[in-house]
Amino acid sequence: MIRLTIPHIDNHDVDQVENVLRSGYLVQGIYVEKFEKLVKEFVDVSHAVATSNCTASLQVALMSIGVESGDIIIVPAYSWISTANVIELCGAKPFFVDIDPKTFNICIDKLEIALKYLKNTSGKVKAIIPVHTFGLMANMHEIISLAKKYELYVIEDAACAIGASIEEKHAGTWGDAGCFSFHPRKIITTGEGGMIVTNQNDIDLQSRILRNHGQYFEKGIVDFVRPGFNFRMTDFQGALGCSQMEKLDSLLEHRIASAFIYNELFGDFGDLVETPYVPCEYKHVYQSYVVKIKNIESNNILDIISSIKKKGVEVGVGTINMPMTSYYRKKYNYSYQDFPNTAMVSQKTIALPVFCGISESQQREIVKCVVQCVEGNA
Ligand SMILES: *Cc1c(COP(=O)(O)O)cnc(C)c1O
């Protein structure tokens, strides 16, 4: 079986983790601090706050900007479910916006329509969470300008996008805060892990307080200034993060190189398969390499996925049509027609294996399987 993804863990990673395990200092300490410094320097931002995972980072980021019960937060309909869940968990309401099928990211025209509509309703729109789906950034120029116009915060869900950029400005640094994930399916991993980055002192301070029980030190005295979580990262994860950061540039290069190989291999099959679109000046980091199958009957995608798997290639769906999951569909009464592009994309997309170390011959094999299965089903 060619795996969908394999985290890149080498001896250096293992040694770094082992050193911390043997040191006797296991929870958030000097390695977490060092990992924060490395990420902050890499993306070029003034603060970074490590947490136990990116879902925790997103929730802390929302609470740091004061999201509370009754607020409305705008999110794209197509993302991993935690992008919407964190909003509900703050007592706020997600307002889903359909995506642009070309980029898989929030559709700017529909975002603008939503903002105009919401201006005349009673709820208070507080923030937008753009998602940089599969490692391609959302159109941040437009999102930031709309956020300014409507006086909204922007929290970037950059879970898949460490290293991605627009005009060389990194994902996570465009909005008020950005959140990265270090889950094994992401670009670098600490097992579970997340990080909030921001240029704002107050978001940094509130995030530090919220991840650690609401604790705040003043003049050496401990106090608890608001109810907080225990969302700390362990120090051995921090050490793994530091070790992973050393190879981030090369991991990114490998991913991008494998994506180019796929693009080339699919070149002859343009009538069957559509390869990822990358706008000019955008750096896509291919956390997932996701293709669209053309001319497919609806509901066939799962059949195609299982027939590719039977040939020994682990493939998966892109991501989730969030408003169509049972919780959101029942609570807010959505139907497929409300988010037609998300519905269409969900029926057509397949994520193919990408990881550091995938060989060109494996990629040839994968493309062959995909083409055979698509032709068989078409
Ligand atoms: C993976 C992912 C998350 C959640 O990250 P965890 O670290 O697993 O909590 C959130 N949003 C998106 C878009 C993701 O892909």
The ligand as a Tripos MOL2 file, in Angstrom:
@<TRIPOS>MOLECULE
LIG
   15    15     1     0     0
SMALL
NO_CHARGES

@<TRIPOS>ATOM
      1 C1         -5.8900   19.8110   10.6770 C.3       1 LIG1
      2 C2         -6.7410   20.9980   10.6390 C.ar      1 LIG1
      3 C3         -7.2260   21.6180   11.8020 C.ar      1 LIG1
      4 C4         -7.0570   21.0120   13.1690 C.3       1 LIG1
      5 O1         -5.7450   20.8360   13.5490 O.3       1 LIG1
      6 P1         -5.4340   19.8870   14.8190 P.3       1 LIG1
      7 O2         -3.9970   20.2200   15.1190 O.co2     1 LIG1
      8 O3         -5.6280   18.4940   14.3660 O.co2     1 LIG1
      9 O4         -6.3470   20.2840   15.9060 O.co2     1 LIG1
     10 C5         -7.9610   22.7810   11.6790 C.ar      1 LIG1
     11 N1         -8.2180   23.3200   10.4790 N.ar      1 LIG1
     12 C6         -7.7950   22.7620    9.3340 C.ar      1 LIG1
     13 C7         -8.0990   23.4140    8.0450 C.3       1 LIG1
     14 C8         -7.0600   21.5770    9.3720 C.ar      1 LIG1
     15 O5         -6.6650   21.0050    8.2290 O.3       1 LIG1
@<TRIPOS>BOND
     1     1     2 1
     2     2     3 ar
     3     2    14 ar
     4     3     4 1
     5     3    10 ar
     6     4     5 1
     7     5     6 1
     8     6     7 2
     9     6     8 1
    10     6     9 1
    11    10    11 ar
    12    11    12 ar
    13    12    13 1
    14    12    14 ar
    15    14    15 1
@<TRIPOS>SUBSTRUCTURE
     1 LIG1         1 GROUP 0 **** ****
